[in-house]
């Protein structure tokens, strides 16, 4: 979503079509908000507005629903093979598996988890 709202050229045309189509239900994981807040605090992400204002506004503007983290997600994330060391990405995989969702990402490690990775 960050690449979408910042019009980052790294976003693939397929990803732009998927996000931009009102035919698709889109979800933003709370794990994404957590990761963005940490990176913002560390200065690794820079926005005009802080994430606590930016993320809710963009979710609303882009009609993206929030996906909370449930115990089922956390427990599954802890059981996943360590193909990916990033706990946020492992949570996204667990949520995608639990909720039968695909993930829009260019991360080459995510397909190792047998989830639909759309790019």
N, C-alpha and C positions, 0 to 999 in steps of 0.2 A: 504494500500500500504506500510505503514511503516513496518508492520510485514513481508510483502513479501520481501522487499529489505534488511531487516536485518536478514532474515531466522529465524524468531522467531518461536519457537516450538508451540506457542499458535495458530498459523494459522491452521485451519482445513484442512484435506486432500481435502474436496470438494472445499473449497475456493482456495487452491493451484491449483487444476485442473481448476477451472474457470478462474483464473488469468493467469495461464500458457498456456492455450489453445489459439491458434491464431485464432480460430473460433469465439471467442467472442469479441465484441466491448467493450472496457473498457473506463470508464470516471473517471477522478479525479476532484472533485469539488474544485473550488477556495476556498471554505470554509475550505477544508482540508489544503490547503497551509497556510491560515490565522491562523488556529489553531496550526499547526506545528511550524510556526514562533514564535507565542506567547510562546508555551511550550519550545521551544529552548532558547528563550531569558530569560525565567524564570529558566532555568537549569533543567527542567523536562524531556527534550529529549536531548540526547548527540549524536552528529554525528562527524565524522572526517571533513566533509565539511559542511559549513553553509547551511541552507535550500534553500537560494536563488541560490545556485549552485547545491545542491543535488537534489531537486525536479525536476527542468527542465531536468536535465541529466537522471534521472530515468524514467521520463515520456517518454522521447524520446527512451531510451534503451528498455523499456518494451512496447512500442507502445500503450501508454495510452493517450487518448485525454483529453484536459482540458474542463471542463464544467463551463462556467462563471455563475455568479449570475445575473439573470435578475430581473426586477421589479416584474414580476409575481411570481417568487420564493420568494422574500422578503415579498410580501404581503400575500402569502399563509402561509409562516412560521409564520407570526404574527397572523394568524387565527387558527392555529392548537391548539387542546386541549393541556393542559400542562402535558401530560404524562411524558414528558422529559423536564427537566429544562435547559439542555445544549443547548444554541442557535445554536451551530455548528451542532449538531445532528438534531435539528429541521429544519435547512436549508437543510441538506441532505434529510430529509423526504420530504420537500416541492419540492426539485428538482426532486426526484424520482417520486413523484406523478405527477408533471407538465410534465415531459419528458417521462413518462411511462417506468421507469427504475427500476431495482431491486437494492438492497443495499447489498454488501458483508460485513457482520458484525455479531459479536456474542452478540451485545447489546440486552438484553432481553426486553427492553422497546420499541424498534422500531416496532415489530409486532403489537403493540397496535394501530398503525397509519394506518393499512390496506395497507401496502406496501409489496412487495415481499422482504423478507429478506433471503438471501442465506448464508448458513453456513454449 
